Amino acid sequence: MPERATLNQVTQVGVETTPGTGVAANKLLQAFSITPGIQANVNRFRPVGGKFTTIAALGKEWIEARIEGQACYNHLAYLLSSVLAYAAPAQQGATAAYLWTHKPAQTAEDAIKTFTVEQGSSVRAGKFAYGLVTEFTLRFDRETVEVSGAMLGQAYQDNITMTAAPTAVAVMPVQPTQIDVYLDSTSGGIGTTKLTRALRGEFSIGDRFNPLWAINSAVSGFAAHVETAPNATLKLLVEADSVGMGPLTALRAGDKRYLRVKAVGPLIATSYYYTLQLDLCGVVAEVGEFSDEDGVYGIEWTFEAAYDSAWSGGTALQAQLTNVLTAL
């Protein structure tokens, strides 16, 4: 029997209609990987007078998967539809361009997508259902644009046959040369004032969902998910010049600032381009130390997402993608 080579471990996903009800993993991901890890809560008992355990009983079993890869205008729709919110994309004109809007609500429960994830090769493979993205990070500087995150899943199913002939999700990378960062004092002016000396940025959202564990022998893992108060931030390392020190005023006054990270890629059709636009209303939550960045004196500001009822119909953040995906 051939060895199970790490090189050949392929990741495929399928979009579930009902969370936890497995489907064929008919989409091949090529921009990021999902690496599952089996987690288990085992109750062990050692009787009085005995040196060693006599009973081991499995309580909870679940998957914690690691997500890592490159930012891609098409692939990001899968991650953002799970960790932020899902809405069907809108076709732009009569073209091949589609606009995806991922906008979490302030009080209502968000519609999200879960996945059946298959990972492996023809030698051996496994899968898990109820794949739910709970953490997501987008890091960018002038060298790379990377994504990472975490996924929750139900119990691992080993030694499966992977779904045959999956459709490859087209790769269209977000390039560092395509990104601009904007910082404005009003929601109406968002996207106006470009930070020309932004050096590095990181958007992250975590603590998005928790699993619900019910006593039910018919369920192989957690029964459902519940939303929790997310931790959503945008960190910006900027040159500590007159513009870069601007957030100090907002920090002292407790004022909100409106940030936009925008990447524009190749033309899709007519006036529609591959686009990633991340907007966030934030308050300054942390200030980093002054530091040397390739000879430039820099400072890092951390903006925490803050709700604004008058902005974009009421929101704290939203992400928009323009790509060629008609559906997940």
N, C-alpha and C positions, 0 to 999 in steps of 0.2 A: 504493500500500500504506500502511495506517495505521502510525503510529509505535508503537514498543514502549514504552508509557507505564509509568513506574515505579508509578503509582497502581494499575494493573490487575494487578500481579504477585501471583498467588494461590499459596498453599502447600497442597498436598495430600499425604497420606501413606497408605501401605499397610503393614500389618504382615507382615513376611516369615516364612514357615514355615522356610526354610533361609536363613541369613545369606548375602547376596550374590545370591540368586536373586530377581530382580525380580518384583513382583506389581502388580496394579492399585492405584493410589493412590486409594482409594475413601472416604477420610475428609478432610473439609475442616476445617482448623484456623483458629480465629478469635480465640484468646487470645494466640498468639505467632506469630512469623514465623521461618522458616528461610531464611537467605540464603546460597547456596552460593558458594564461591570456588574456581576451578580452580587446582590446584597441580601443578607439573611439575618434574622433574629432567632437564635437557637437557645431555648431554655434548657439548661443542664442541671442535673441533680446528683449530688454525692451524699449518700446516707451517712448518718453518724456512725463512726467506727470504721468507715471505709476510706481508703486512700484515693480511690479513683471514681470518676463519674460512672453511674450505672444507667442513667436515662438522658437522652437528648431528644427534645421535641421541638420541631420547627413551628415558629409562630408566624412572623411576617417574612415574605420573600418578595423582592422587587429588583428593578434594574435602575442603576444610575449610570447614565451614558455621558461620555465626554464628546463635545463637538469642537472641531477645529478645522480651519482651512482659510481660504481666500474669499474676500467679498466678491460677489457676482450679482449683477443686476437681475438675473433670472432666479438663481438659487435663493436669494434673500427672501423672496416671497414665501418660501416654505417656512423659514424660521420665524419671520415676523407675523405670519398668520397664526402661529402657535403661541408665541410669547406675548404679543401685543393684542391683536384682534384681527378677525377675518371679515372681509366683505368681498363679494364678487367684483372682479375688475371691470372697468368701463372702457369700452373700445373708443379710441381717439379718432374721430372722423370716420372715414371708411378705409382706414389703414390697418396695418398689422400691429400697430402700437396699442398697448393696453395700460391703463392707469390703475395701480393698486393703492388703496388707502388703508393704512393700519392705524386706527385711532381708538385707544382704550377709553372707556367711559369713566366718569368720576364716581357714580353711585350704582349704575346698573351693571349686571353681569355681562361680561364680554363674550361674544361668539368667538370660539377658537377652533383650530383644527388639531386633531391628533393623528398619529401615524402608526402603521404597522411597519416595523423595521426589520429587515433581513440583513445579516452580515456573515460573510464567509466565502466559501468557494465550492467547487465540485467535490473536493476532498471531504469537507465537513462544514456545516453551516448551522446557524441558530437564528432565532427571531424572538421578538417580543411585541406585544400589542400595547395600546394606550401610550404611545410615545408622545410625551408632552414636554415642550421646551419650557423650562422653568427659569433659566438664566441665559442672558445673551449679552455679548460684548463686541463692539466694533472699535478696533484700534486703527489709527491712521497717522502716518507721517509722510515724509517725502520719499521714503523707501518702500513701504508696504502698506496695504490695506487688508487687515486680517479680521477674521471672525472667530469667536470661541463661545462656548456656552455649556449648558448642562441639560440633559433630558431625563425625565422620569419615565419608567415603564413597568408593566406588569411582569410576572414571572417569566424567566427565560425558557424557551423551548429549544432543546438541543437536537442535533442530528436531523435537520429538516432538508427538504429539497427546495432550493431557491426558485422563485418565480422565473420562468424562462422568458427570454427575449424582452427584457424591460426597455422602455423608451428612455434614451439618454436625455437628461435636461441640458439644453444648450448652454455652453459656457460663454459668458461675456463679462470679463473681469472689470471691477472698478479699479481704475488706475490712480496712483498717487497724484499724477499730473492733472487729473480731472477735478480735483476737490478744491472747494473754497469754503471758508468759514466766515459767518457774519454774526455780529453782535449789535443789537439795537435796544433802545430804551422803551419802545412802544410796540404793541402788537401790530399796529398798522404799518410800522416801518420795518418789520422783520425782513431780512434779506437785502437791506439797503447798505449798511456799513460793513465793508469787508475788512477783516483782520489780515493785513498784508504781512504780518510778522507772527502768525500762528505757527508753532514749531511741531506740536504733537497734540493729538486729541484722542479721547476715549469715551465713547458712550456705553453705558452699561445699565442693565435692568436685572434685578434678581429678586428672590423671595416672592416670586409671582404666584405660585400655587402650592398647596399642600395636598397630600393624598388623604382620602377618607378610608379608614380601615373599619370594616363592618364584620360582625360575626355572621358569616354566610359561607357554607361549604361549597356553594355553587360558583363562587368567585375565587379565581386562582391568585389574586393579589388584592390591591386596594380596589374599592368599589367605585369610587368617583374622585373628582378633584374639587377643591374649594379655593376660591381666590383669597389671597392675603394682601396686606398693604405692601406694595412693591417698593423696592429701593431703586430709584431711577436717577442717574446722575450723568452729567457731561463734564469731563475734565478737559481743560485746555491749558497747555503749556505755551506761553507767549513770551515774546521779548518784553522786558520790564521797562518799556519806554513810556511816553505820555499816553499812548493808546492802551498799551498792555496793562497799565496801572489803573485804567478807568473803572474796573469793577470794584475798586476799593471804596468809591463813593456809594455804590449800590450796597455793599456790605454794611457800611455804617448807617445807611438810611433804611435798610431792610427792603429796598426796592427790588422789583422783579426785572429781569432782563430776558430778552427774546433772542434765542440763538438758532442759527440755521447752519447745517452742514449739507452742502450740495455738491454732487458729482454729476457731471454731464459727459456721457460717452458718445459713441458713434450714432450717426443718423439712422433711424428706423425707416421713416417715410415722411415725405413733405417736410413739415416743421417739427416733427416729433423725434426726440432723441432718447436713447437709453439714459435714464435719470434716476438717481437716488437723492431724495431730499428728506432730511431729518430735522424736524422743528421741535424746539423745547422752550417752554416758559420756565425760567429757573430763578432761584434765589441763591446767593453765594452762601455755601455751607461750610467750605473749608478753604484755607489758603496755604499753599505749600511754601517751603523755604526758597529764598533766592538761590539760584544755581547757575553754574556755567554750562552752557549748551553750545558746543563747538565754538567757543570764544565769545558767545553772546550771553549777556546777563539775562536770565529768564526767571519767570515765576509761574506757578501753576494755580489756576482757580478751579474750584469744584462747584458746579451749579447743580443744585438738587431740583428735580421737577416740581413745579408748583402749579396748582390749578388756577385758571383764570376763566371765570364764567363768561366774560365778554369776548374771549378770543376764539375764533374759529368754531363758534357754536358751543363753546365751553369745553376746555380740555387743558391738559398739562403738557401733552406731547403728541406728536403724530409722525408717522413715516410714510412716505409715498415713493412708489417705484413706477417707472415707465419702462416696460419691457415687451417681449413678444409672447408671453405666456397668456393664453386665453383662459386657463384654469390650472389648478394644481394637479 
